Amino acid sequence: MSNRKRAGRKAKTASATPEALQLLQRFPLLDALFGRRSRRFGAGMEIPDGPFKYRSERAAEPIGEFERTLLIAIGAGISGWNFGFPHAANGPGETGCDYPVRSVGRTYPSGAAVYGSELLVTDDSGTYITKFRDLDAGAIQSVRSPEELVEQLGKHIVRLGDKRVQLPAEFPHIGTHNQWAANKPGSTLFVPVADQVETLLNLLWIYAGEGSPVLDERGAKLGRPAGLLKKGTLRAERAVPLATIEAVALKHSTAELSIAAYNVQLGLQAIGLGGWLYTGINGPSLLGAYAEQDIPGFGFRFSGKGSPDKLIPLGLDGAFEPLIPPYVPSMTEAARRFLDRKFGRDGVFGPTRPTPYAYEAEVKRALSSPDPDKVAYFIDLVAEIHDRYGRFPTEVAPVGVSIYTQAQHIDTAFYDRFYKPGAYLETHRTHDALWHGDE
């Protein structure tokens, strides 16, 4: 009986063999880097025409829950503490640097330790979002194996629905070169998503610490900086346009998303899965901008008018809520809550939050009491930006997606037929036997 007759087969659920997990932990970084390829053709897929015309004789077989959770952990999981900033050449020498928003470290780096990104995931079993950004390193400190890592982080992955996010394989939702393969049955799509509100809030705080007033498009100073200018905390010659700061914020979040997606792709090599990293799915379609056309995507809330691609993604109710209305009553309140994440009782510099520092009390004393005048200026600045432009950020979307990684069981027969030897790794050749016990 051919494998094709087994179409619709459920995800492989057998646990990885001990040998598979040992090989995973010993898999060389250089092999992942230099063996990484876009292996787009998966089990159950078909290329309808052209020089690579081919129909898989295997059934589409979704990756298992263990594999999916492991890839989530590799992509954007908790990895310990971040070490903060040892020094910044601004303010009194004894105050330290208060740039970080979170004390946790992740498998990707984050500009100024904001660490506000999460992973959206969809496959045949449903849709999911991680809830990692407010965890402490304690969530994984006792972990000693991949199984324990999956068990611990799996507790913080929220199921959003029991069906795959479905998008029409047509313009504008999926690029023509991806329509045959993108988000197909048997595949798992990993979508890093950024909170670009929090990134901008932190940069506004940082620029205030650097002594830079913020300018509007006409060169006028935003907020009420007169007091800090008089004190010398802000310096007129260091003024920076808001548009420049937002561009930096976009760079920060794009870097986070790209590295998280790349982490997942490196993980594919170690586990022996096919897949690739790409941008060929329309972000607004994925998030839900076409909901009125019965294409709900992940179900995000949007604002604005006009064509779906011009709508502004605000957040995912109950699951991913940036500090903007309607998730907070005002941007004044948003600024206060943001500062509480830094300096409040449970904030990164608060008395109850664990840290990696050997001299924890000394570090916290230097960082836990920001200048009240700077706090007042920051709150006014954030509120004025929103009031002036009617949105926050003014040019960047509050929620951002950039690049995705798709995972699937590779069909090695396709690569044997169309490519010279060496088109896939030993991990791909042995994946089914080691990870699912298949003969």
WOURBEL-V399632 format. One line per field, one symbol per residue. phi: phi as a letter, one per 30 degrees, with the letter a starting at -180 (. if undefined). burial: b if it has 9 or more other C-alpha atoms within 8 Angstrom, else e. A space follows every 10 residues. Layout:
BEGIN
phi->???
burial->???
END
This chain:
BEGIN
phi->.ddedceied edcddddedd dddddcdded ddddcdbdcd dceidbcdai dceabdccdd bedddddddd dddddbddbk cdcicdabda iedddiccdd cbcdcbdcdb ehhdhcdbcc bbaddkbbbd bcdcdcdedb dcdbaedddd dddddcccdc acbddcbdda dcdbdedcdd bdhdejcbcc bdbccddddd eddddddddd icdccddcid dcibdedddd djdcbedceb deeddddded dedddedddd ddeddddedd djcdkacacd cdeedddkdc edcibdhdid dbbjbjdedc dcdclceiba cddbeddbda dddedddddd ddcdecddcd dcddbcddce ddddddbdbd eedddddddd ddddedddci aaddbcdecb bbbbbccadd cddddddcbd ejdbcddddc edddcbidd
burial->eebbebbeee bbeeebbeeb beebeebeee bbeebbeebe bbbbbbbeee eebbbbbbbb bbbbebebbb bbbbbbbbbb bbebbeeeee eeeeebbebb bbbbbbbbbb ebbbbbbbbb bbbbebbbbb bbbebbbebb eebeebebbb ebbeebbebe eebbbebeeb eebbbeebbb bbbebbbbbb bbbbbbbbbb bbbbbbbbbe bbbbbbeeee bbbbbeebbe eebbbeebbb bbbebbeebb ebbbbbbbbb bbbbbbbbbb bbbbbbbeee bbebbbbbbb beeebbbbbb bbeeeeeeee bbbbbbeeee bbbbeeebbb bbbbbbbbbb bbbbbbbbbb eebeeeeeeb eebbebbbee eeebbebbbb bbbbbbeeee ebbbeebbbb bbbbbbbbbb bbebbbeeee eeebbebbbb bbbbbbbee
END
